[in-house]
Amino acid sequence: MDPIQKTFDLPEGIDHASFFGELNHHLRLFEQAFGIRLTASGHRLTATGEESRVVQGEKVIGELASLMASGYSIREEEIRQAINLTKTTPHITLRDLVSEFLPINSRKRVIFPKSANQLHYIQAIKAHDIVFGIGPAGTGKTYLAMAMAVFYLLKHSFRRIILVRPAVEAGEKLGFLPGDIAEKINPYLRPLYDALFDMIDVDKVNRMIDKREIEIAPLAFMRGRTLNDSFVILDEAQNATIEQMKMFLTRIGFNSKAVITGDVTQIDLPQGRTSGLIEVQNILKNISGIEFLYFNEVDVVRHRLVQEIIKAYERYENPENGQRSTADKSA
């Protein structure tokens, strides 16, 4: 098929140098992704290549430029996410994702889903009282759950946020660790704090903890409680046993939401103990009002190499027939 050439204008008011990237690095990303050639002249871009590729490239470039004109920051990570979105779910646009932004005044950028699965995740949390987010590290399942919790708390939809995480290695030894319960469990809740501090100033977080608007609740100490008027996050749920998962889910009270996140490929339970996150998928799969969302490497929003690392491990752990070889299992 003979190549075509198409020239189109970028929106007025955007910083062309920033959009094109240093030494036109961003343009090279588009060229590599779509197999086209791009040349820039002022606010105009000319794309050369197969017609279908040129049309696809123009669509993504136009959407990103439009978002930048609306005030959004467009960097390499946004460009790579937009390219992945177009290739994996062409029926969803960047505008669809941005429309679900969370106005929580993050100190960094506006928080919005970066993939189709993240979009469905936020929509599920809004629509259901119990949502499971299952998938590999870096897919945004914990970060977006925290963003939703903060969003609802600031709207006064709930009275408090409760952060729960199994302390697998601590168990009964928690009592021997120094400090109060928050200090004992703090190392295990660090990822939740990281997400929280990314959205709210540290001083404000500390005040909210003092006022018990944000509460730290080790999973082992949840028994007997009823969690009313709360947004509850159970993180690293793959390290909850079947009994602990049942105990946690039956704590949920009136006017509460629970988001349970975990990665079933990173289970740290002692040998012989079954992960409650694995079993709960079969136990609760047909209950209305409970939603399961699954993430994969396409949803990774960390460094681009993390996607490649996840795919490489999946190839290693699931060769040909989808199962690790006998030699691997016995190693």
Buried (B, 14 or more C-beta within 10 A) or exposed (E): EEEBEBEBEBBEEBEBEEBBBEEBEBBEBBBEBBBBBBEBEEBEBBBBBBEEBBBBBBBBBBBBBBBBBEEBEBEEBBBBBBBBBBEBBEEBBBEBBBEBBBEBEBEEEBBBBBBBBBBBBBBBBEEBBBBBBBBBBBBBBBBBBBBBBBBBBBEEEBBBBBBBBBBBEBEEEBEEBEEEBEEBBBEBBEBBBEBBEBBBEEEBBEEBBEEEBBBBBBBBBBEEEEBBEBBBBBBBBBBBBBEBBBBBBEBBEEEBBBBBBBBBBEBEBEEEBEBBBBBBBEEBEEEEEBBBBBBBBBBBBBEEEBBEBBBEEBEEEEEEEEEBEEEEEEE
